[in-house]
Amino acid sequence: MLTPAWLEGLSLGDAIAADPLEGGYASKTFRVRTTLGRSVVVKTQDDLPADLYALEADGLDALRQPGGFAVPEVLRVTPHFIVLSDLGTSEPSPTYWEDAGRALPLQHLQTADKFGYDRDNYLGVLPQRNPWTTDGHAFFAEHRLLRFLEEPLCHSQLPEADRRRLERVASRLTELIPPQPPSLLHGDLWHGNLLPTPAGAPALIDPAVHYGWAEADLATFLIYGRLSDVLFDTYEEVRPLDPGWRDRLPLLHLRELLSITAQSPDCHETVAEIHAILKRFD
């Protein structure tokens, strides 16, 4: 699949090949090679919201922090595709996880006076609502947990008892999570959105940026096992965390699990994980 419009005005030469890349929920993704020996990454899809790629570009720009993660350059964005600089296919450096553990707290040290963001954006293809909110517990309860109960796949896949548990847990967040400042979050920091640059350093893609609890970004790293400990230990050298943070991560990870359930049918393992977390904190 080659579309000449992808490279118009970029002075990169003509496209000669488009190799499909794995990963990504919403888009078809290609590494496009050109007649001038250059390559870029193109994400495209025809039936997505018209503003999705523009909001992705905005999120990538927000994540560019001095000393922080590498972020691909946005070369072109339209309602139907986005063209990004190509980070290539590389192996992580020996210090990859330590480097990530230093970059993430630098990002989280970027703060706001309220929770939310100056615009709504997307988590996958679901709208992510980011109204500026003074109360972080109310923001997480309403816009990061309970909002998924209105999604048809969550309603059909989550048993009624677990939907009620979610409501009870959301009402008790002030007891379960200490106050935290609004930090700049990637917002969808699962392993597919963290990848090495050509030099092996950690880079971020596919953001769902907003200002929220820093621990919510950390919660996704639960799945990394031993490697998470390297990142967590390095993170705390830069930005110490409140006592009990490890115990809270499964609760904060609920938002990611609910998003998966809302966008994917037959999520039996994910639904079972949600059930176990809710029973633990209910």
Order of alpha helices (4+ residues) and beta strands (2+ residues): beta-beta-beta-alpha-beta-beta-alpha-beta-beta-alpha-alpha-alpha-alpha-beta-beta-beta-beta-alpha-alpha-alpha-alpha
